[in-house]
Amino acid sequence: MRGKTALITGSTGGIGKETARGLAALGARVILVGRDPERVRQAVDELRASGGQAEGVAADVTRRRDVAALAAQVAERCDRLDVLVNNVGASPPRRALTEDGVEVTFAAHVLAPFTLTRLLLPLLGGRVVNITGGIPGGPIEPDNLQAERRYLGWTFSQYNHTKTMLMAMSLRFAEKVAGTGVTVNVAYPGHGHTPMNRSMTAAGFPYLYRPVVPLLRVAAPRLFGDLSKPARSSIHLASSAEVEGVNGAYFSMKCRRVEWPASVLDRGNQDRVWALCESLMRETV
Ligand SMILES: NC(=O)c1ccc[n+]([C@@H]2O[C@H](COP(=O)([O-])OP(=O)(O)OC[C@H]3O[C@@H](n4cnc5c(N)ncnc54)[C@H](OP(=O)(O)O)[C@@H]3O)[C@@H](O)[C@H]2O)c1
């Protein structure tokens, strides 16, 4: 990765910071993004102290003006961006809207990666890695894209729904950039004991899973405390020669290429998610 620049969103903590650490250790110049300028500075200092070439930008990627400002800052600093990892995740326990009126998980998981990738396309010469999560692959509900109808159900959660939509958007994006030298792929990280998980309560889970949440919370620090494991799939997709030129693929936590779920392959679903992203982005920038 020497001579290459990678931007990782949500990289002042959790899996994003481990991804940034891994890419910096491979020689990349990494640009870290988080909402809090002080946490950005601390993460940059930490990576620099271990010999990494790191810098930071403070931005909340669920806000349209921040995404536009982030893209503008990156364009000022770089002639070329080799890797973009859209890593930010959000999991509020109930439906909430951003200051722009967009449902929060849709904004974090689908609209932010879409808008940031579109705005950075003129600089991008390499790989876009979008991070899915939860239990993706269920149906995409056309009348519920921003959880207008339901946010949580027996097995349904808008978290999983938006991660499935991210995958549908990514696959369509991959088709659009095919042959341009840019690739768009999706990585599943696997479980990590991160700030997002630590702050989640049973109330944020589908009803069926709630009874096991307290047990999971007790076991999580021991079982999932090593964040280098869930960062493997994103580091692999961002840096490995094995996946050079691979476009429109979905990789498991074991860095293996796996089948896309049927709802993601459905072109009608891709059309709907793409159209919503385009219309929201048009209002944005
Ligand atoms: N942890 C898991 O078990 C797990 C499993 C599967 C998939 N995933 C996925 O992996 C990704 C990373 O998850 P994680 O658990 O590491 O998340 P996390 O702990 O919530 O990530 C923390 C990082 O994201 C930043 N961040 C949060 N919201 C942001 C926003 N709106 N704009 C900019 N930065 C923001 C935080 O910094 P500030 O607080 O300083 O802004 C911090 O750097 C997510 O996409 C998640 O869905 C996680």
Ligand as a Chemical Component Dictionary entry (heavy atoms), coordinates in Angstrom:
data_LIG
# 
_chem_comp.id                   LIG 
_chem_comp.type                 NON-POLYMER 
_chem_comp.pdbx_formal_charge   0 
_chem_comp.three_letter_code    LIG 
# 
loop_
_chem_comp_atom.comp_id 
_chem_comp_atom.atom_id 
_chem_comp_atom.alt_atom_id 
_chem_comp_atom.type_symbol 
_chem_comp_atom.charge 
_chem_comp_atom.model_Cartn_x 
_chem_comp_atom.model_Cartn_y 
_chem_comp_atom.model_Cartn_z 
_chem_comp_atom.pdbx_ordinal 
LIG N1  N1  N 0  -19.302 -4.264 15.689 1  
LIG C1  C1  C 0  -19.878 -5.291 15.118 2  
LIG O1  O1  O 0  -20.108 -6.325 15.732 3  
LIG C2  C2  C 0  -20.241 -5.242 13.668 4  
LIG C3  C3  C 0  -20.695 -6.407 13.055 5  
LIG C4  C4  C 0  -21.005 -6.394 11.713 6  
LIG C5  C5  C 0  -20.884 -5.189 11.029 7  
LIG N2  N2  N 1  -20.459 -4.053 11.649 8  
LIG C6  C6  C 0  -20.344 -2.835 10.855 9  
LIG O2  O2  O 0  -19.000 -2.406 10.890 10 
LIG C7  C7  C 0  -18.941 -0.986 10.822 11 
LIG C8  C8  C 0  -18.154 -0.446 11.973 12 
LIG O3  O3  O 0  -18.811 -0.855 13.142 13 
LIG P1  P1  P 0  -18.269 -0.557 14.596 14 
LIG O4  O4  O 0  -18.985 -1.506 15.486 15 
LIG O5  O5  O -1 -16.804 -0.456 14.593 16 
LIG O6  O6  O 0  -18.945 0.875  14.780 17 
LIG P2  P2  P 0  -18.713 1.955  15.890 18 
LIG O7  O7  O 0  -18.051 1.329  17.035 19 
LIG O8  O8  O 0  -19.960 2.674  16.107 20 
LIG O9  O9  O 0  -17.746 2.897  15.095 21 
LIG C9  C9  C 0  -17.220 3.849  15.699 22 
LIG C10 C10 C 0  -16.613 4.822  14.688 23 
LIG O10 O10 O 0  -17.537 5.437  13.791 24 
LIG C11 C11 C 0  -17.513 6.850  14.013 25 
LIG N3  N3  N 0  -18.834 7.374  13.661 26 
LIG C12 C12 C 0  -20.029 6.967  14.150 27 
LIG N4  N4  N 0  -21.023 7.654  13.549 28 
LIG C13 C13 C 0  -20.444 8.497  12.665 29 
LIG C14 C14 C 0  -20.935 9.450  11.750 30 
LIG N5  N5  N 0  -22.243 9.687  11.620 31 
LIG N6  N6  N 0  -20.045 10.127 10.976 32 
LIG C15 C15 C 0  -18.728 9.910  11.103 33 
LIG N7  N7  N 0  -18.193 9.016  11.951 34 
LIG C16 C16 C 0  -19.048 8.316  12.728 35 
LIG C17 C17 C 0  -17.111 6.950  15.480 36 
LIG O11 O11 O 0  -16.482 8.132  15.798 37 
LIG P3  P3  P 0  -17.136 9.334  16.605 38 
LIG O12 O12 O 0  -18.003 8.727  17.662 39 
LIG O13 O13 O 0  -15.949 10.051 17.093 40 
LIG O14 O14 O 0  -17.896 10.053 15.551 41 
LIG C18 C18 C 0  -16.047 5.866  15.521 42 
LIG O15 O15 O 0  -14.876 6.277  14.860 43 
LIG C19 C19 C 0  -20.401 -0.499 10.795 44 
LIG O16 O16 O 0  -20.792 -0.292 9.467  45 
LIG C20 C20 C 0  -21.157 -1.666 11.394 46 
LIG O17 O17 O 0  -22.475 -1.699 10.953 47 
LIG C21 C21 C 0  -20.129 -4.056 12.954 48 
# 
loop_
_chem_comp_bond.comp_id 
_chem_comp_bond.atom_id_1 
_chem_comp_bond.atom_id_2 
_chem_comp_bond.value_order 
_chem_comp_bond.pdbx_ordinal 
LIG N1  C1  SING 1  
LIG C1  O1  DOUB 2  
LIG C1  C2  SING 3  
LIG C2  C3  SING 4  
LIG C2  C21 DOUB 5  
LIG C3  C4  DOUB 6  
LIG C4  C5  SING 7  
LIG C5  N2  DOUB 8  
LIG N2  C6  SING 9  
LIG N2  C21 SING 10 
LIG C6  O2  SING 11 
LIG C6  C20 SING 12 
LIG O2  C7  SING 13 
LIG C7  C8  SING 14 
LIG C7  C19 SING 15 
LIG C8  O3  SING 16 
LIG O3  P1  SING 17 
LIG P1  O4  DOUB 18 
LIG P1  O5  SING 19 
LIG P1  O6  SING 20 
LIG O6  P2  SING 21 
LIG P2  O7  DOUB 22 
LIG P2  O8  SING 23 
LIG P2  O9  SING 24 
LIG O9  C9  SING 25 
LIG C9  C10 SING 26 
LIG C10 O10 SING 27 
LIG C10 C18 SING 28 
LIG O10 C11 SING 29 
LIG C11 N3  SING 30 
LIG C11 C17 SING 31 
LIG N3  C12 SING 32 
LIG N3  C16 SING 33 
LIG C12 N4  DOUB 34 
LIG N4  C13 SING 35 
LIG C13 C14 SING 36 
LIG C13 C16 DOUB 37 
LIG C14 N5  SING 38 
LIG C14 N6  DOUB 39 
LIG N6  C15 SING 40 
LIG C15 N7  DOUB 41 
LIG N7  C16 SING 42 
LIG C17 O11 SING 43 
LIG C17 C18 SING 44 
LIG O11 P3  SING 45 
LIG P3  O12 DOUB 46 
LIG P3  O13 SING 47 
LIG P3  O14 SING 48 
LIG C18 O15 SING 49 
LIG C19 O16 SING 50 
LIG C19 C20 SING 51 
LIG C20 O17 SING 52 
# 
